[in-house]
Amino acid sequence: MQWFPAPAKLNLFLHVVGRRPDGYHLLETLFTFLDHGDEVGLRLRQDGQVRRLNDLPGVPEAQDLVVRAARLLAGHAAAGAQGRRVPGVDIAVHKVLPMGGGLGGGSSDAATVLLALNRLWQLDYPRDRLAELGLTLGADVPVFVHGESAFATGVGDQLTPVAVPPDWYLVLIPPVAVPTAGIFGAPQLTRDTPRVKIADFPRGFGHNDLQPVVLGRHPQVQDCLDWLQARTEARMTGSGCCIFAAFGTKAQALEVQSQVPGVWSSFVAQGRQQHPLRTL
């Protein structure tokens, strides 16, 4: 079994700037990675099958993004000009990131599967091709495949690399799982935030348009935000539920973490400009 990292991401801001006729939302967001996340274990098989070795509560094997990513890549290889049959794979996930937390755990796991199996199966597909496949699994998958902090537009798939300072982040994890589709479908969601131009975004720039919707539905998230905002500037990542704040040093982040009430989980991690598999 070979193990590969699947890091968390943060949306440092997330603006909803419109909606397409097909219902997909148009976004402007700034992604950065964290040196904290899941691990995905892969072991090649000889019978062409894709198997998940450990259960994910509430997620049937056929719906698990890591399984779907592997089967998608295998099907793409078989349907290609060379009609390649891949050997198959056993997949295990050491799950650290919470489901429904806005940290991109499922998307990151899927991207790691695409990147690693592209190497292990010796497909040698270019990164753009993997990102195009990943987009069919979820809007956040391409940023993990491309592997650089980025300003994202469109549905989150049009990426422009942006330098993000290597801040330290304290992340609070409320005891809830927020369904992304329900938040984007909320009638009270603001969908007309003015567009911005790519620039050196200062720390704390922008806001998260999804945050008010989540706070209105999940008091536990509001409690986390209130607690952290009483100490420093804080906001929610993605469609929730995790709340984060940036600090200039690890010591500052750990000092605030030491005060976090025991009812909440938390972690401190440093921002990373590149995905650890960027050079794979």
Order of alpha helices (4+ residues) and beta strands (2+ residues): beta-beta-beta-alpha-beta-alpha-alpha-alpha-beta-beta-beta-alpha-alpha-alpha-beta-beta-alpha-beta
